Amino acid sequence: MYRRDMFNWLLKKQGCLKQLMLIALLCYNISVFPQATERPSIWVKQADKSNILNKIHTNKEIGTYYKRFTDRVKNDLEAYHNDKENYLKKLPWNYTGIKAKEFPPLHTYVSFDSHARDQQSMLIHYLQTAIDCGVLYFLTDDEQYAEYAGSALYNISNGLLALPQPEASHNAGWLYTQDHLREAREIGAQLPIIYDFVYHYLKNNGKVYDLGKSSMVTYNFEDGQKVFRTYVKLALERGIINCNWPILESPSLVGNILALDDEGERKRLLPYFLTLNTKHQDALQKIADHYLEYNGDWPESINYANGVNTFLTYLMTLLTKYDPSLHLGQKYPQILEALPKPYYLTYPNKKETILFGDGHREYNPNYHAYETAYYLAKLENQEKFATIFGSVLKSNIANGNYRRFQLSGRNYGASFYNEPTKLLWFETNIEGSVKDYPLPVTDELPFAGIILQRNLNKNENAEDDLMTFVGGGHYVHGHATGMFMELYGKGFVLGGKSGRSRYRTEIHENYYRLFASNNTVIVNGSSEGKGGWAGLEINRVEKIVVEPEPRTEAISPYNSFSRTSFKDDKGDFTEATQERTLGIIRTSPTTGYYVDVFRSKSALPNQYHDYIYHNIGESLNIIGNEGPLPLFPDQKRYSNSKNKPWTNNKKAKHPGWHYFESVKTSKQTSENVTAIFTANKLNPEPIKMKAFILGAEDREYTSVMAPPSTEGPKSYRSEKTPTLVIRRKNEAWQNPFALLFEPVKGENGSIVSVTEIKQDKIFKGFEVISCIDKKNIKQLILVQDSKDATFTDHHKEIVFTGSYAVITLNENENLQTIYVGEGSYLKFRNTIIKSNSGQPTALFIDFKNNGPKVKTKEGITLKRSTDVKIYNSKNY
């Protein structure tokens, strides 16, 4: 009754509409203005404060981190409070045409080099320092931190508001006028975090310094909200979809939505990250579906995929804290599953990953993301992921690879800033077992057509491990590679993809992204990508068979193999079918080699095929039966691509081999050849790769120096790369490119001789003599192009139906082991192995030490003389 009486009294007495409305708003609580927002709410809530302070006070490691974190802002804090005007003037203001007391706009940018980058780094430094000070205000209630953070927020916001609103559509930023993708990470993502932490200071009339007025003023909330709405709008309307752009923009999108004070507005906009797609922005639900569509992988090259996984883990954690009912960790477990994937793709030295597309080779474990994922798993009560990431972290702590709570240096690169989440999110203690995570013998990335193989020696010496992969496919940031491969040896990736150069440079677009920079086969000089992303679309390499199946137990401790296929038909003059058999054979704990059989044939007349192999080092020597193979200058051989048209990021000069230098070619020869690559800078002893090449008619061998392998060992990243090119005129199918590669440290390897196994003048495999511990062993390696093909050699007493098998004999020619990667029947002397179902299977039989010891994928019958035994699909 009191409120209604007051209302009637004012109506009679005042007759003033303005006062009447004011009283009505006060008395009846009409919700024209939004209700008060609980802040902070983006990274933390007020309820988290006591727990964080307790960690700081009771844990020495966290306390030390907190002190360093606090000390880092001291110089900026002191400089600001001593002379606010001059400190803030160091930001990149544009005073052109600005009168006294007017607020200047910030400089805008289309370049990110030299002085422009120095200015941008200064701006980013102020933003990161303001976030740190916001966190310290939250923890200490010390208003000197809040004033600094608030003043940085206020002045930078006003400098943005003084700029015209972005008008162009595609990727138009506010400050970075042609690159919102970058601005979203470097600028847009930081402003809402600052606001969230100093909100209470600003709301309680805490003053900030206004550079335009040269005085302390009250923060303008309405203007601040305009900034946040603009960055939301830019994220929703300026990007592209079906790639990593929406994810890279999302820390800005989500942060700025959560910085809006109107709860209804936040509820309306947040679904644009969670579930609602636009023409320019993919929502989390669609993004997560991509993982399922691509076998649990994000379909881009490894550094981009890792960035996507990291950004999404951060955002899912942030939003789960903001609204626990979202349960994003539980809803999208495939994203957490993919986070440690780069580790599963590492080479045995644990310093490098496989290289494909625009990726980088160097492996840098993202422990911050692993800690975030562990924290999210704890929030979501996901024991599986708590166990996975807990063990990963504990294991790396135990082996000295990772130290927790280390203050990272300032990084002004294109990413959002989340250093303080170490203090706010990381658990005090990590629970998990300490163990060396075993890497699988085989693994795959189907979207990139990649099948990899490993053979890790029991001595845990990475120098003696073996690893290879074959792949090729089309995806964002993919390259036109053909069916390419890499080889690891003696601690290094020796035979690798050439790498990359700076985006949009001629050599990057016309060499590093094209066939000629890869270990592949070029058909009729015309292999190319066409259409799709950047005009680089190629067909995907398809798996025919891999043994063992990816991420399953190995059949043999010494062997693995894959057979893959590829259609090279994007060029107008290729029309080619290709197949590649790639295998690992270990001969001792310290020795082994690779099998590479590449078949290629074109439907066009006058066909020819060029096998290309790059290897780190200073030199390449090509040796024939009588010594060094004579080579002659041949400068025009690879010049056909030099004068082709080039349109940046659309049309390239395929296949890119006009970059080859010092071209020297042999005359046609059918003799066996050995190519020796030597690298003297990797080790006190030279590290070599020996390629044993079976001869065939119409072969020409060319030595070239290719552009530097920019992602190779550091001592060779600016050096030309020795490269071998083998040309086969006519088809290369029945008599394919057949090579064995042996990595060697020092002068001599283990392989003594390699000869060809043929039937009716058709290639069927290799006979290899190796010297192991001063004793010779012989291996018969059978390689056919079909699981149903049959090879018969009465002299060697062999009959084999299948695509791949390895028979090993000791120095006395006694049978030691048999490995069948894919086959249904094998007879060697008095030993017969037959698949019980008649279908191809994989098996390994060890006849040493009172054998046989059998491991088989499917049931087999083993007959030796009169002894017949039947084995099921298990170990015996």
N, C-alpha and C positions, 0 to 999 in steps of 0.2 A: 504493500500500500504506500510505503514511503516513496518509492521511486516514481509511482504514478502521480502522487501529489506534487512532487518536485517538478515533474514534467509539466503538469497543468499550470503550476504557479509561474514557471518561466514563460510559458506560452502567453499568459495574460500580461505579465509584467514587462517582458522584454520585447515581444513582438519582433524578435531578431532571428531570422532563419539560420544564420551562421551559428549563433549560440545554441539554438534549439537542436541543430544537427549534432553539435559537439556533445551536448549533454546526453542526447539519445545514444550516441556511440558509447559514451562512458557508462551510462546507466543500464542500457539494455544489451551491451556487449555485442553489437552487430559486427559480424566478422568481415568488415571491409578490408582491414589490415590482417596480414597473416599472423598466426599465433607464433609465439616465441619459439625459435629453433634451438634444440639442444646441440651445443657445440663445445668442444670439437666432436665430429662424428664421422670423419672420412677415414683417417688412419686409426684413431683411437676414440674412446669415449671417456668422460670424466671418471667413470667407475674403474678404468684401467690404471689410473694414476698411482694409487697406493701400491699396487703390485709392482709397477715399474720402478718406483722409488725403492721398494724393498730389495729388488734385484740389484740395484746400484749400490745400496748400502751393505748388502750381505755377501755379494759375490765380487771377489777381488778383480777378476778378469773384466767383468762388466763395469766395475767402478773405474778401472784404468781407462777403459774405452770412453766412459762418460767424461772423464777429466780431459782426455785428448779432444773429444768432441767439443767440449766447452772452450778449451784453449784455442781451437781453430778459429773461432769467431771473434776473439779478443781484439785483434788489430782492426778489423772492420768496425767493430762496435765502438772502439775508442776513437777512430778517425771520424766516424759519424757524429758522435756526441761532442767532439772537440770543435768541429766545423761542419755543420750539417749542409750548409750551402755548397761549399766546395766539394764535399764528398759526393753529393748527389749530382753535381754538375759533371762528374766523370762518366756518367751514363751517356750514351750516344744520342744527344739531343740535336735537333735541326733548328737553329735559331734564325734561319733565313726568313726575313719579313716579320719577325716576331717583335711586338712592341713591349715595353716595360710592363711588368705585372701580368702579361699574358702567359698562358702555359704553353711551352713549346712542344711540338710533336717529336716523337722519336724518329731517328733516321729509318728509312725503309731499305730493303736489300733484295737484290737479285743475285748477288755474288756471295761466296762463302770462302774467299781467299784473302790473304794478306791483311791490309788494314781493316777491311770489312769484317774479317773473322776476328780480329783483335777486339773490335767494338762489340761484336756479338758475344764473345767470350766474357767481356766485362759485364754485359747485361745478365748473362747466365750466372755469373759469379754472384752478383747481387741477389738474384732470385734464390739460388741455393743457400746463400748465407741467411737470407730472410726466413727460409724454411727452418733452418737450424735454430735460428733465434726464436721462431714461433714454437718449436718443440721445447726449447729451454724455458720460455715463458710459461708454457703449460706445466712444466715440471717444478718450476721455482716460484711462480707468481711475481717474478722480478720484472717491473714494467720497463726497464731499460731495453730488455730484449723485445718487448711488445712494441715499443715506440720505433725501434729500428725496423722491425719486420713490417709494421703498419706503414711507415714512411716509404719503404721500398715498394710495397704494394700500391699505395696511393699514387706515387709519382709515376711509376711505370704504367699503371692503369690510365692515368690522365694523359700520358704521352701517347698511348694507343688511341684513346678517345679523340685526341686532337688530329688524328689521321682520318682520311676519308674511309668510309666503309668499303670493304672489298666488293668490286662489281663483277669482275670476270668470274666464270664458273669453275672450270677445271683447275683444281689445286691452287686457287687463289688464296693467299694468306693475307693477313692484316699488316704485319711487320715484314715478313718475307713474302713479298707480293706475288711471287710465282711458285711458292713452295709451302703451302699449308702443311703438307705431310711432315716437313721438318719443324715448322713453327709449332705444331701441335705438341711435339715432344719437348722441344727446347724451351718454349715459352708458355704455351697454353696449359700444359699439365701442372706447372708449378704454382701459378697464381691462386687457384682455389685452395691449395694446401695451406698457403700462407694465411689466407683469409680465415680458414677454418680454425686455425690455432690462435689467431689474435682477435677473433670475433668479440669475445667478452670485453677485452680492453677497449676496442672501438665502440662497442655498444654502451659502455659505461663512460662515454665522453672522453676516452683517452685521445690525446691530441697527436697529430702527425704533422711532419714538416711539408709545407707546400712550396716547391721550388719557384713556381710562378709568382707567388705573393711574398716569398722570402719571409714567411712567418708560420707559426704553428696554427693549425686549423682542425676542425672536426671532420672526420672521415665522411665522405658522401656515399651513403649506402646505395642510393639509386644509381649513381654512376658505376659503382662497383658491380651491381647486378647487370648493367648493360654489357660490361666486359664479359662476364660469364655467359650471358645469352649469346653474345657474338661468337664466342668460341664453340658453343654447342651448335650453332647454326653452321659454322664453317665445317665442322666435322660431319654433319649430316648432309651437306649440300655440295662439297667441293672435291670429294675423293672418287676413287673407282672401287669396284667390287671384285670378288672372286680372286683375290690375291691378299698380300699381307697388309695393304694400306689400311683397311678398316681397323685392324688390330693396333697398328702403330699410332693411329689417331685416337684410340679409345681411352688412354689415360687422361687425355684432355677432355674428351667427351664426357666420360663418367665423372671426373673431378669437377668439372664446371656445372654439370647437372646437380651434383650434391652440394655445390656452393650456393645454389639458389635458395633464398629464404622462404619462398612460398612452398609449403609442403605439397599442395595440390599440383603445382608446376613440376616439382620433382617426380611425383607419382606419374604424371602424364608423360614425362620425357624419358624416364629411366628404361621403360620397355624398348626404347630405340637402341639401347645396348643389349638388352636381354633377349628380346624375341622379335621385334619389329624391324624388318629390313626396309631400306630406301633404295632409290636408284644409285645412290652414292655411298651407301654404308651397309655392310653386312652385320647382322646381330649375332650375339654369342651362340644362339641356338643353331643358326646356319653354319657358323664357323665350326662348331663342335661336330656337326654332321659331316663336314669335310673329312675329319679324322676317321670317321667310320667308313666313309666312302673310299678312302685311300689306305686301308689296312692299318689304321692307327697312326699314320704319319701325316704331318702337314706337308702338302705337295710343293715344296720349293727347295732350293739348294740349302745346304746344311746350316749356314750361318743365319739365313733368313728364317728357316724353320725353327731354329733354336731361339731366335728373337721372338717369334710368335708364341712359342711355348712359355717363354719367360714372362712376356707381357700378360698373357692370359692367366698364368698362375698368380701374378701380382693382383690383377683385377678381380679374380674369383675370391682371393683372400680378402681384399679390401671390401668387397660387397657382402661377403659372408659376415664380416665384422659389423658392417653397417646394418645388415638385416639378416640375422641368423636363419630366418625362416626360408631364405632362398636356397640354402643347401647346395651351392654350386659345385662344391667338391664332390658331393655324392651324385649330383645330376650329370656331371661331365667328367667321369673318371678317365676317359681316354686322353684328356689333355695332360693329366698328371702322369699317365703311363708313358707319354711321349717325351716328357721332360728330360730324362736321362739318356735319350736315344743317341746323342753324339758320342757318349762313352762307348756304346755298343758298336760304333762304327770306327773306333780308333785302331790305328796300327799298333803292333806290339810294343813300340817304344813309348806308348801312352802320351806322346807329345803331338801326334798328328792324326787327323781323320782322313777318310777317303775324300777325294776331291771330285766334285761334279757341279756343273753350272757355274754361277757366279760366286761360289763358295770360297772359303779360305781353308787351308790345310791345317794350320796350327790349332791345336786343341787346348782350349781354356775352360776348364770346368766351371760352371756357373754355381758356385757354392751358395751365393746369396739366394738364388732361385730355389736350390735344394732346401735351404733353411726355411724359406717361405712355404714351400710345399709341405715340409714337416709340420710347421705351425698350423697350416690349413688342415692337415690330416688330424691333428690333435683337436682343432675346433670342431671338426666334423665327425669325430670318433671313428675315423677310418683306419682301422688297425693295419690293414694291408699296406697302405702308403706310409703310415708311420714307421712300419718295419722296413720298407724299402729305403726310404730317405734317411731314416735313422741309421741304418747300417752303412749306407753310402757315406754319410757324414762321419760316423764313428771310425770307419775304416780309413778314411783319408786323414783324419786327425791322428790316428795311431801310426800311420806310415809317414807322417810329417809333411804331407802334401797340403794340408789345410790347417790354418790357425784361426780360431773363432775370434770374433770381436776385435778385428783389426780395422782401424779407420782408413778407408780408402782415400786416395788422393782425389782432388777435384777433377772431374771429367766433364769437359764442355762439348762432348760429342753429341750426336743426334739421338738422345734417349731421354726418358723421364728420370727425375732424381728421386731416389728412394733410400739413400744411405741411412737416414734416421730410423728406418724400420728395423735395422739391426737392434737398436735400443728398445724400440716399442713392441716388436713382434717376436724376435728370436727367443726360443725357450732357454731357460737357464741351463738346463741339462739335456743332453741328447741320449735317448735310450735306443740301443740297437747293438747287434753283434758285430764284432770286428772280424772281417773276412775279406779275402781277395775275391772280388766278383769274377767268376770265370767268364770269359768271352766265348760265345758259341763258335763251333767249327765252321758253320755256315750261317749266313743271315741274308736278309733281302730288304730292298726298298722297291716294292712293285711299281710305284708311280714313276720312278726313274729307271726302271728296267734293270736294277742293280742286283747282282748275286755276288756275295763275297765269300771267300774261303780263308781259313786260318789253319796253321799247324804250329802249335806252341810247344817248344821243347820242355822237357821235365826239369831242366837245370835252371829255369826261370831267367835265362839270359836272352834279352831281346835281340841281340845280334844274331842268334841262331834260329830265330823264329821265321816263319814263312807266312805271307799273306798276299792275296791277290783279289781282284774283283773285275767283273765285266758288267757293262751297263750301257745305257743310252735311252733317252726318252724326251718327251716334250712337257714342259711345265714352266711356270713363271720363273724367270732367271735361269732357265735352262739354256744349254748350248747345242748347236748342231754338231754332234760328235760322231755319229755313226755308232757302231758296236765297238766301244773302246774298252781298254783295260789298263790297270796299273799293277806294278810289281814292287814288292818290298824285299830288301835284303841287307843283311849285316848292319841292321839298326836304322836304315834309311829307306825312304821311298826313292828307289833308283830309277825305275821306269814309270814315269808319271805323266799325268795330264799337265800341259804347259803352264796353266794357271790363269792369270788375268792381268789386265792393265787398268788404267783409269777409265771409268765409264765414259762413253762417247768419243774416246780417242780412236783414231783410224786403226791402230794396231789391235786394239781390244775388239773392235767390231769386225775387222777383216782378217784376223788371225786367231786370237785367243778364244773366240766364240765359235770357231769353225773346225771342220774335219781335220785340217792339216796340223792342228795343235794337239791332236790326240793320237793314241796308239790304236789305230784303226785301219780300215781298208777303204781307199777311194776308188770308185768305179768310173772308168773312161774319162778320168780327169774332171768329172762333172758332179760328184756327190755334193749335195747341198740340203739346207733346210728351206722350207717355203711355207709362208702363211703363219698363222698363230702368233704367239708372243714374239715381238721384234723380228718377225719374218724368219724365225729359226725352227719352225716346227719340223720334227722328224718323227718317224714311226717309233714306237717303243720296242726295245729289245724284249723278246718274249722267252720265258723259261720253258725249255723242253723237259729237262730233267736236272736235278741237283741232288748230289749224295754227299753227306746226309741231308735230309730235308732241313730247311732253315730252323735253327734253334732246337734241334733234336740231337740225341746222342749219336756219336760217330760209330760207324761200323768198324772202321780200321784206324789204328793209331798213326798210320803212315800215309794214308791216302784220302783224297776227296776229289770231286770233279763236278763240273757243270757243263751242260750243253744248252746253248741259247741260239735264237734265230733273230734275223732282222731283215726287213724289207727296205732297200735303198731305192726308192722310186720317186722322191720329190724332185730330183733333177730331171730335165727333159731328155737326158742322154744316159741314163743309168739303167733303169728297169732291172734291178738286181735283187737276187735272193742270196742271203748269207747265213752261215751257221758257224758258231765258234765253240770248240771244245777246249775248256781250260781246266787244268788239273794241277794238284800239288802232290809230289812224291818225296817223302822223307826217307833218307838212306842211313842216317845215324843221328845221334843227338845234335850234331853240329853241321850236318850236311843235308842237302836236298835240292830239288830243282822243280821248275815249272814246265808243264806241257801246254803248248798253245798250237792248236790246229784250226786255221781259219779258212773256211770254204766260201767261195764267192763266184757267182756266175750271173751273166746278164742275158736278157732275151734279145739284145741288139747285136747286129753283126760287128765285126772288127773290134771286139771287146778287149779291154785290158784292165788289169787290177793292180793297184799299188798298196802294198803292205807297209805301214809306217810305224816305226818304233823310236821313241825319244828316250835317252838315258843321261842322267846327270854325269858330268865329268869334263875332262879336257880333250879327250881324244877318242877316236873310233878307228880301229884297225880291222880290215876285212881280209881274211886269209882263205885262200883256196887250197887245192891239193898240192900245188907246187910252191906255196909260199904266199906272200901278199898278193892279193888279186889286183891286177893292173886297172887303174882308174884314170879317166880322162875328163878334162874340163867339159862341162855340159850346161852352160848358163841359160839356155832357152828351154830347158826341160820342163820347168814348173812355172813358166811365165804367163800361161794362158789366163790366169785370173787377175793379172796386174791391171789391165785396162778396162775391166768390167765396171759398170756403173755402181755407185754407192750412195745410198740415201740413209742418213743417220738413223739408226734404230729401226730401219724398215727393210732395206735391201743391202746385202753385203756382197763382197767379192769372193764368192765361193770358188774353190774349196780353201782358199787362203794360203796356198803353198808358194805364192810369189815372194813370200818373206824368207824362203830358204836361201842361204848363201853358201859360197864355197862348194858349189855343186860339182861332184865328180862321179862319173858313171863307168861301169865295166862294159865290156862287150857281152853279148849273150853267152851264157854258159849253163850247163846242166850239172856241174859238179857240186858236191857238198861244200858248204862254206861255213866258216866260224867267224863271227863278229865279236870283237872284244872292246868293250867300253871301259875306260879307266878314269877314276876320280882320285886325285892325290890329296885333296884338301879336307877329306872327311875323317881321316885317321892317319897316324904315323905310317901305317902300311897302306899301300894303295888298295882301294876297294874297286872291284871289277864286276861287270856283268858279262858273262860269256853266253852268247847266243849260238847254238848249234843248229844249222839250217840245212834241212834236207834238200838236195838239188832236184830240179825238174827242168824240162825243156823250156826254151824261150824265157829264161830268167835273166834279168839285168839288175845289178846291185849298185845303189847310189849312196854315197856319203855326203851329207849336208850338215851345215851348222844352222840350226833353227834359232829363233828368238829365245831369250832367257826364260828359264822355268821359274817364274816369279813366286811360286808357292813351294819351291824346292828348298833344300838345305840352304842356310843363310849365306854360306861361302860361295854359292853358285847362282844366287838370285839375279845377279846382273851380268852373268856370263852366258855366252851363246851355248846352246845345247846340242851336243853331238847326236845325230839322228840318222837312222838307217832306213832306206826306202828300197823295197824289193818289188820290181815290176814283173808281172806275169802276163805275157800276151796270150790271148785265148782264155778259156775258162780256167778257174782255179778251184774246181770242185773235186773231180776225181783225183787230181794231184794238187792238193791244197797247199797253202803256206803252212809248213809243218816245222815248228821250232821247239827246242828245249832251251830254257834260260836257267843258268846257274849263277847265283851271286857268290862272289869269292872275295875273301880277305887275304891279301898277300899275292903271291905270284901264281900258285897252282890251285886248281879246284879238284874236285873228286872225280869228275867225269873224264874217262880215258878215251872213249870212242862212241860215236853214234852212227848207226847205219839204218837203212830203210827196210821195212817189211812191206812186201808188195804181193799182189796176186793179180795175174793177167795185166801187168803194167799199171795197176791201180794201187794207190797208197793205202796201206792197212795199219801202219804203226811204226814203232821205233824198236830197235834193239840197242840197249845201252849197257856199256861196260863202265863200272865205277870202281875206284880203288878206295876201300874203306878199311881203316886200321891195317894198311899194307896188304890187304887181301882184296882180290877182285870179286865183284858180284855182277851178275848179269840180270837185266830186267827186260822183259818183253812187254811192250806197251801197245795194246791193241785199240785202235781208234777208228770207228766206223760212223757213217752218217745216219744210221737207223738202228733202233732196237731190234729190228727183225733181220738185219743184214747178217750174212754168214761168211766167215773167213775160214779157209782150209789150207793148211800147209803140211803136207805129208812128211817133208824133210824134217821140219821142226816138231812134228807130231802134235799139231795144234788144230782143233776145230773150235770155233767160237761163234755163237749167235748172240749178238748184243752190240752195244755202242762203245763200251769202255771196259777194259780189264788190264790188270798189271800182274805179271807172273815174275817172281823173284827167285833166283838160283844163287847158291853160294859158290865159293871158289872151285868146288868139286862138281859143279853142275847139278847139285842135289836141290830138289824143290824145297824152298823155305816158306814162302807165303803166296797166297793167291787172293787178289782183290778183284771183285767184279762190281763196278759202279752201276751198270745197267746191263743185264743179260739173262738169258734163260737156259743156255747150255754152254759148257766149256769142257773140252777134253784136252788134257796135256799128258802125253805119254800114257801111263797106266792109271791116271786119275781122271775121273769123270764126275762132273757136277751138273745136276739137272734140277731145274725148278719144278716142284711137284705140280704146280698149277699150269705149267707151260707158259706163264706170263713172266716178263722180266722182273728181276729182283736184284737186290744188293747184298753182298756177302763178303766176309773176310775169313780166311782159314790160315791159321799158323801151324805149320807142320814141324816146327823146331821143338826141341825139348819134349820128346815123347808125345807129340801131337797126334791127331789134329785137334786144335782148339777152334771151335766154329762160332761165328757170330753172323746171323742172317736175318734179313728183314722179313722174308717169306720162307715157307717150308721148302727144304731142298733134300735131294738124295745124293749122297757122296759115295762113290764107288772107287776103291783102290785095289787093283788086281781082283781078288775074289771076295774082298771085304766090302760089304754094302751096309751103309747106315743111313737112316732117315732122321733129319733134324727139323724141328719146328722153328718158329720165328723167335728165337731167344739165344742166349749164350750157352755153350757146352764146354 
